[in-house]
């Protein structure tokens, strides 16, 4: 399962929900709302490379927090 468990998925979605900004995960030619647990569960299990697009009023704080939560869980992510 690529080492991504339910706890990780919930932690990432919960962290994203703290922000007003739009946080979109790009992986496997898909665009997934990171605040969606279902979308994350499918994408984080099947993808190897993660790109985040973050736009909104608190995007700088969101970028920092999202990179930290991905890296904490051993997932390589790049903000574009």
DAURPE-V475094 format. One line per field, one symbol per residue. phi: phi as a letter, one per 40 degrees, with the letter a starting at -180 (. if undefined). A space follows every 50 residues. Layout:
phi->???
This chain:
phi->.ggcbddcccccccccccbcccbbcbaffbbbcccccccccccccbcbbb bbbbbicbccccdccccccccdcgbcbbcb
